[in-house]
Amino acid sequence: MSYEFKSDFAKHYIGIGKARGEARGWARAVLIVLEGRGVAVPDDLCKQILDCTDLDKLETWLRRAATATTVDASRSAAWLAGEE
């Protein structure tokens, strides 16, 4: 049996933690797919992906990662923006 927090304060911060955890999972999925496809991911792009908390954006990146063949280090921002 697990404890159910009743205070709004606790529920708020538990919700934030769950959302961050979900975003982190999506971000890792993006990187795992890129790695699995043999796509080198520049450090700056990796950090941007891992720092993202926007689930819609992460889903878009995951879909792009599924077909990506390269991510040019000089165009990391363009890849994130969907311009590449």
C-alpha positions in Angstrom: 0.0 0.0 0.0 1.3 3.4 -0.9 0.8 6.6 1.0 -1.5 9.2 -0.7 -0.4 12.8 -0.1 -3.4 15.0 0.8 -1.9 18.5 0.9 -2.1 20.7 -2.2 1.6 21.6 -1.6 2.7 17.9 -1.8 0.4 17.1 -4.7 1.8 20.1 -6.6 5.4 19.1 -6.2 4.8 15.4 -6.8 3.0 16.4 -10.1 6.1 18.5 -11.1 8.3 15.6 -10.4 6.2 13.2 -12.4 6.1 15.6 -15.4 9.9 16.1 -15.3 10.3 12.3 -15.1 8.1 11.8 -18.1 9.9 14.5 -20.1 13.2 12.9 -19.2 12.0 9.6 -20.5 10.9 11.1 -23.8 14.3 12.9 -24.1 16.2 9.7 -23.5 14.0 8.0 -26.1 15.1 10.6 -28.7 18.7 10.0 -27.9 18.4 6.2 -27.8 16.7 6.2 -31.3 19.4 8.5 -32.7 22.1 6.3 -31.2 20.4 3.2 -32.6 20.4 4.7 -36.0 24.1 5.5 -35.7 23.5 9.3 -35.7 26.2 11.2 -33.8 24.6 13.8 -31.5 26.7 16.9 -30.6 27.0 17.6 -26.9 25.1 20.9 -27.2 22.1 19.2 -28.9 22.2 16.3 -26.4 22.0 18.9 -23.5 19.1 20.8 -25.2 17.2 17.5 -25.7 17.7 16.4 -22.1 16.8 19.8 -20.7 13.6 20.1 -22.6 10.3 19.7 -20.7 7.9 20.3 -23.5 6.3 16.9 -24.2 4.9 18.0 -27.6 8.3 19.1 -28.7 9.9 15.9 -27.5 7.4 13.9 -29.3 8.2 15.8 -32.5 11.9 15.2 -32.0 11.3 11.5 -31.4 9.4 11.3 -34.7 12.2 13.1 -36.5 14.9 10.9 -34.8 13.2 7.8 -36.2 14.1 8.9 -39.8 17.2 11.0 -39.1 20.4 10.0 -40.9 22.6 12.8 -39.6 22.6 15.8 -37.2 25.2 18.3 -38.4 26.9 19.8 -35.3 26.8 23.3 -36.9 23.0 23.0 -37.5 21.8 21.6 -34.2 19.4 24.5 -33.6 17.9 23.9 -37.1 17.4 20.2 -36.4 15.6 21.1 -33.1 13.4 23.6 -34.9 12.5 21.2 -37.6 14.2 23.2 -40.3 16.6 20.5 -41.4 
